[in-house]
Amino acid sequence: MTRIAMYGGDELRAACEILGLEESTAPRLVLVDLRCAGAAQQAATHPPAIPRILIATEEQSACFSALGTDGMAVVTSADPEAIGPFVAKLLPRPARDRTRVVTVTAARGGVGRTLCVANLVRRLADSCSVLAVDATGTGALGWWLGADPRSWSELEALASELRAEHVELVATSVGPRLSVIGGPPCLPSADTLVGTLTAARTVADIVVVDAPVLADERCRAAVAHSDRVLVLSYADPASLATLAAADVPEGAWIVGSQDRVDGAFRVLPRDERAIGERLERRGPVSGVLGRAYDELAELLSIDAT
């Protein structure tokens, strides 16, 4: 957990708990809600070299923006969605911990997982080389990317000795820095998927896996070989019950789909119009959902550097 000093009210404390931030007498980050009386004075006891996240009013925020202070982020909300990205920015992960493989999964199907993966990999490819891996056997990821990936059957015979050149050979190019691997009509075996992910680390800067649900053995295999896991969920009672009963990996980013889920790191808003506009052209989704994908892709990009 990230060690912090926190000065504010119940709203800020609740956000810190959701983000997994732990109060400490030796903090790496100081969070201050300037809207609470006395918070600024209390935070002043910490050395100025420790990065700060300030929660401020609109007027206060404008003043800090004009100053352009280094080592400090200013937000106008104590929501986890507002604070989370700046925790990542102000405390960059060391190189040995950088994210190379990301698995995107869910407790149950139909939550927009594949659409999310397709949009994340397109955005990530703007700044680095990306390999998208469809581990579902449906071919849906290739469809959203406008590609026709070769079948997993071409890699099955090589499961025990997969190398980077094998992955490069069967990967289908989508764009200058984006390729996709894994097409229908079959699912990969868990061994083949693991071999692919291991070899893919040397093929692309970041590998993003569209995985089956958490209970599937392929998902469990991918999670065990991933640096970051995203778990999408709806907020309806059945979905929440399924999520609560699932074996959610420790440290996973819970992503609420179309509505807020308790403990969610991010929320993907409902935007049927934006999705409808892309069903024919299959490009990146825009609108409010597109902006949410932008923010999530930015966090993964930070995580990978």
Disulfide bonds with the S-S distance in Angstrom:
none
